[in-house]
Amino acid sequence: MAIYLDHAATTPIHPQVREAMLPYLDQLYGNPSSIHGFGREIRNAVDRARDQVAFGLNADPSQLIFTSGGTEADNLALVGTALAQREKGRDHVITSSVEHHAVLDTCAYLERLGFRVTYLPVDRSARVDPDAFQKALDGRTAVVSVMFGNNEVGTLQPIEAIGSLSREAGAFFHTDAVQAYGMEAVDVERLPVDLVTLSSHKINGPKGVGALYLSRAVKMWPQMYGGQQERRRRAGTENVLGIVGFGKAAEIAVANREHHRNEARRCREAMVTEWKAADIDFQVNGHPTEHLPHILNVSFPCTDTETMLMSLDMEGIACSSGSACTSGTLKISHVLRAMNLPEAETRSAIRFSFGLGNTPEQTSQAARTVAEVVKRLK
């Protein structure tokens, strides 16, 4: 039986999400910008979904922009805000060396536009040092982008400290919360954050839809023009089917967050317990306590990543080497490199991530198979 342990890459659609989406495939087809009854019905569905997603952030729904996914939301947050801030003489961007490439590649683009970008180093657990961050801040810093929880090793960043320091310096703070939303309490009223990126397909919703939260203080330049949708901040007819699914997925994820956290933690502990019992050589990567419960990044130093992935796939176990946007290349993770891990660990790292359908019993079974493969390859 195949076991799917790659939920950080994408998640299966929840049955209730699928049910909520079905009418919008054929029966409910109006354009939400139309003023007739067909359009108003769809507008109401989009507004309802906006309420559902915003509720999970404790945000005003009007502060949410629907996008085509987390990547577009990251691009919009950084480019749109940086360009607006440059009009005020701020042309400096700060990010970390372990961000998703949706942020890192966007920062590289901003450098081509003339912005100065600081890439903060991290420690061996992949955490940014707030003191080092404070030293990097200056009077020209426009926007700061540090992810909530790392998508490869699960490490949680000191968001409150970084956000507070950003605000003191007059810089806007963006956090990519794609992996954290639905697992951690992302409360924009409590946390010092100005922009937050979300993605539907990480919380058992459909692919191709995401969202960006903006605080009222943020002024930004749209990156798409041609219509008045999303309060003129993101032109184009809305992806109604995806948005409806995203809304339902957000409702389910937020309502069941503690249950999801506990189940993921039990799956994680079950795997580690099996490996200890099997007496194999392994190293858990990331912060020992400050981490997302559903992501487990492990190195098996006597093996290599590519061979392990191929062997586990043949055994029916789906996992990855890191970010789904880069893992197809099987290059050594930039996150693990930034953590300065020994080469034997960076070249043998595997990411297991848990979600809907996984149980401790199932992950224990998978862990035993992993141990057998490690022993065989050794």
C-alpha positions in Angstrom: 0.0 0.0 0.0 1.3 3.4 -1.0 1.9 5.9 1.9 1.9 9.6 1.1 4.2 11.6 3.3 4.7 14.7 1.3 2.0 17.0 2.5 4.4 20.0 2.7 4.5 19.8 -1.1 0.8 19.5 -1.6 -2.2 18.0 0.1 -5.2 15.9 -1.0 -8.5 17.9 -1.4 -10.7 17.4 1.6 -14.0 15.7 0.7 -16.0 18.6 2.1 -13.9 21.0 0.0 -14.7 19.0 -3.1 -18.4 19.0 -2.3 -18.4 22.8 -1.8 -16.6 23.3 -5.1 -18.8 21.1 -7.3 -21.7 23.5 -8.0 -19.3 26.1 -9.3 -18.1 23.8 -12.1 -21.4 24.1 -14.0 -24.5 25.2 -12.1 -23.2 28.5 -10.7 -21.2 30.1 -13.5 -21.8 33.9 -13.3 -19.0 36.5 -13.3 -18.7 38.0 -9.9 -18.3 41.5 -11.4 -21.7 41.3 -13.2 -24.5 43.2 -11.5 -27.3 40.8 -12.4 -28.5 37.9 -10.2 -26.1 35.4 -11.7 -23.2 37.6 -10.9 -24.4 38.6 -7.4 -24.7 35.0 -6.4 -21.1 34.3 -7.3 -20.0 37.6 -5.7 -21.6 36.4 -2.5 -19.7 33.1 -2.7 -16.4 34.9 -3.2 -17.2 37.2 -0.2 -18.1 34.2 1.9 -14.7 32.6 1.1 -12.9 35.8 1.9 -14.6 35.8 5.3 -13.5 32.2 5.9 -9.9 32.7 5.1 -9.7 36.0 6.9 -11.2 34.5 10.0 -8.2 32.2 10.3 -6.0 35.3 10.5 -8.3 37.3 12.7 -8.2 39.9 9.9 -10.8 42.2 8.3 -11.8 40.4 5.1 -11.3 43.6 3.1 -7.6 43.3 3.8 -7.3 40.0 1.9 -6.3 39.8 -1.8 -6.9 36.5 -3.6 -4.0 35.4 -5.9 -3.1 32.4 -8.0 -1.1 30.9 -5.2 1.7 31.5 -2.6 4.2 32.4 -5.3 2.2 35.3 -6.7 1.4 36.5 -3.2 5.1 36.6 -2.3 5.9 38.4 -5.5 3.1 40.9 -5.0 4.0 41.5 -1.3 7.7 42.2 -2.1 7.7 43.9 -5.5 4.4 45.9 -4.9 5.5 47.1 -1.5 9.1 47.8 -2.4 8.2 49.9 -5.4 5.8 52.0 -3.4 8.3 52.4 -0.6 11.0 53.6 -3.0 9.0 56.7 -3.7 9.7 57.5 0.0 13.4 57.0 -0.4 13.5 53.4 1.0 15.3 51.1 -1.3 16.6 48.3 1.0 15.1 44.9 1.4 16.0 42.3 4.1 15.3 38.6 3.9 16.8 35.3 5.1 19.0 32.8 3.4 16.5 30.0 4.0 13.4 31.5 2.3 11.4 29.7 -0.3 12.6 30.6 -3.8 9.4 32.5 -4.4 10.9 35.1 -2.1 14.6 34.6 -2.9 14.1 34.8 -6.7 11.9 37.9 -6.2 14.6 39.5 -4.1 17.0 38.8 -7.0 14.6 40.6 -9.3 14.4 43.6 -7.0 18.2 43.8 -7.0 18.1 44.0 -10.8 15.7 47.0 -10.3 18.3 48.7 -8.2 17.3 47.7 -4.7 19.9 46.7 -2.1 19.1 43.3 -0.6 20.5 41.8 2.6 20.3 38.0 3.0 20.5 37.2 6.6 22.5 34.0 7.7 20.9 31.5 10.0 22.2 29.2 12.7 22.4 25.4 12.5 18.7 25.1 13.4 17.8 27.5 10.5 16.8 30.4 12.7 17.5 34.0 12.1 19.2 35.9 15.0 17.2 39.0 15.9 20.3 40.8 16.9 21.9 40.2 13.5 18.6 41.3 11.9 18.6 44.6 14.0 22.1 45.4 12.8 21.0 44.9 9.2 18.1 47.4 9.5 18.7 51.0 8.5 16.6 54.1 7.6 16.3 53.0 4.0 14.8 49.5 4.7 11.5 49.3 2.8 10.3 45.7 3.4 11.5 42.7 5.4 10.5 39.1 4.4 11.1 36.2 6.8 9.0 33.1 6.6 6.8 32.0 9.6 7.9 28.3 9.5 10.4 26.8 7.1 9.0 24.6 4.4 12.0 22.2 4.3 13.1 21.7 8.0 10.0 23.1 9.8 11.9 25.7 11.9 9.8 28.5 13.3 11.3 32.0 13.1 11.2 34.6 15.9 8.4 36.4 14.1 7.4 38.7 17.0 10.9 40.0 17.5 11.6 40.5 13.8 8.2 42.2 13.3 8.6 44.5 16.3 12.1 45.6 15.2 10.8 46.2 11.6 8.0 48.5 12.8 10.4 50.4 15.0 12.5 51.1 11.9 9.5 52.1 9.8 9.8 49.0 7.5 7.0 46.8 6.5 7.2 43.1 7.6 6.1 40.3 5.3 5.9 36.7 6.4 5.3 33.7 4.2 2.9 31.6 6.3 2.1 29.0 3.6 3.2 26.1 5.8 2.1 27.6 9.1 -1.5 28.6 8.4 -3.8 25.9 9.7 -1.0 24.5 12.0 0.0 27.6 14.0 -2.0 30.5 15.4 -1.4 33.3 12.8 -3.2 36.2 14.4 -2.5 39.5 12.6 -4.1 41.5 15.4 -1.6 40.1 17.9 1.5 39.6 15.7 3.5 42.6 14.4 3.1 41.6 10.7 2.0 43.8 7.8 1.8 41.3 4.9 1.1 37.5 5.1 1.2 34.9 2.3 -1.2 31.9 2.3 -1.8 29.0 -0.1 -4.9 26.8 -0.5 -3.2 23.6 -1.6 -1.2 23.3 1.6 -4.4 23.0 3.7 -6.4 20.4 1.7 -7.8 23.0 -0.8 -7.4 23.2 -4.6 -4.2 24.2 -6.3 -3.9 27.5 -8.2 -5.3 29.9 -5.5 -3.7 31.7 -2.6 -4.1 35.0 -0.7 -2.1 38.0 0.5 -3.1 39.8 3.7 -2.2 43.5 3.8 -2.4 45.7 6.9 -4.1 49.1 6.4 -0.7 50.8 6.7 0.7 49.2 3.6 0.7 51.1 0.3 1.7 49.0 -2.7 1.8 49.0 -6.4 -0.4 46.4 -8.1 1.5 44.0 -10.4 -1.5 43.2 -12.6 -3.7 45.8 -14.3 -6.9 45.7 -16.4 -9.8 45.6 -14.0 -11.2 46.7 -10.6 -11.2 43.3 -9.0 -9.7 42.9 -5.5 -10.2 46.6 -4.9 -8.0 47.4 -7.9 -5.1 45.6 -6.2 -5.1 42.5 -8.4 -6.9 42.7 -11.8 -8.5 39.8 -13.5 -11.6 37.7 -13.2 -11.5 35.8 -9.9 -10.8 32.0 -9.8 -14.2 31.4 -8.3 -13.9 27.6 -8.1 -10.5 27.8 -6.4 -11.6 30.6 -4.1 -14.7 28.7 -2.9 -12.5 25.6 -2.2 -9.9 27.7 -0.4 -12.5 29.2 1.8 -14.0 25.8 2.8 -10.5 24.4 3.3 -9.6 27.4 5.6 -12.7 26.9 7.6 -12.0 23.2 8.2 -8.3 23.8 8.9 -8.8 26.5 11.4 -11.6 24.7 13.2 -9.5 21.6 13.6 -6.1 23.1 14.1 -5.3 21.5 17.4 -6.4 18.1 16.2 -4.2 18.4 13.1 -1.3 19.5 15.3 -1.7 16.6 17.7 -2.0 14.1 14.9 1.0 15.4 13.1 3.1 15.4 16.3 2.1 11.8 16.9 3.1 10.8 13.4 6.5 12.5 13.8 7.2 10.9 17.1 6.2 7.5 15.8 8.8 7.7 13.0 11.6 8.8 15.3 10.7 6.1 17.8 10.9 3.4 15.2 14.3 4.6 14.0 15.7 4.6 17.5 14.5 1.1 18.0 16.0 0.0 14.7 19.4 1.4 15.8 20.1 3.2 12.5 22.3 6.3 12.1 20.0 9.4 11.6 20.0 13.1 12.4 16.9 15.3 12.7 17.4 18.7 11.1 15.9 21.9 12.3 15.1 23.4 15.7 14.5 20.8 18.4 11.5 22.5 19.9 10.5 25.5 17.8 9.3 23.7 14.7 6.1 23.0 12.7 4.7 19.7 13.9 4.0 18.3 10.4 7.5 18.6 8.9 10.3 16.2 9.7 13.6 16.6 7.9 16.1 13.8 8.6 19.6 12.9 7.3 20.7 9.3 7.0 24.5 9.9 6.7 25.4 6.5 5.4 23.1 7.0 2.3 22.5 9.7 -0.3 19.2 11.5 -1.0 18.6 10.5 -4.6 19.1 6.7 -3.9 16.9 6.9 -0.8 14.1 8.7 -2.7 14.2 6.2 -5.5 14.3 3.2 -3.1 11.4 4.6 -1.0 9.4 5.3 -4.0 9.8 1.7 -5.1 8.5 0.7 -1.7 5.5 2.9 -2.1 6.5 5.7 0.2 6.2 9.3 -1.1 8.5 11.8 0.4 10.9 14.5 -0.9 14.3 16.1 -0.7 12.8 19.5 0.2 10.8 22.2 -1.6 8.5 20.8 -4.3 9.6 23.8 -6.5 13.2 22.6 -6.6 13.3 19.0 -5.5 12.9 17.7 -9.1 16.5 18.9 -9.7 17.8 16.9 -6.7 20.3 19.7 -6.0 21.5 20.0 -2.4 19.0 22.2 -0.5 20.0 25.9 -0.1 18.4 25.7 3.3 20.7 22.9 4.5 23.7 24.7 3.0 22.7 27.8 4.9 22.6 25.8 8.1 26.2 24.8 7.6 25.5 21.1 8.2 28.2 18.5 7.4 28.3 17.4 3.8 27.3 13.8 4.8 24.1 15.3 6.3 23.2 17.7 3.5 23.7 15.0 0.9 21.4 12.5 2.7 18.5 14.6 3.9 14.9 13.5 3.3 11.7 15.5 4.2 8.7 13.6 5.5 5.5 15.7 6.0 2.2 14.6 7.5 -1.4 15.4 7.0 -4.9 14.2 6.1 -5.0 10.4 5.9 -1.8 9.7 7.9 -1.9 7.9 11.2 0.8 7.0 13.8 0.4 3.3 12.9 0.9 4.1 9.2 3.9 6.3 9.8 5.4 3.6 12.1 5.1 1.2 9.2 6.7 3.6 6.8 9.6 4.3 9.3 10.3 0.5 9.5 10.5 0.4 5.8 12.9 3.4 5.8 15.1 1.7 8.4 15.2 -1.5 6.2 16.2 0.6 3.2 18.9 2.4 5.2 20.4 -0.9 6.4 20.3 -2.3 2.9 22.0 0.7 1.4 24.6 0.8 4.1 
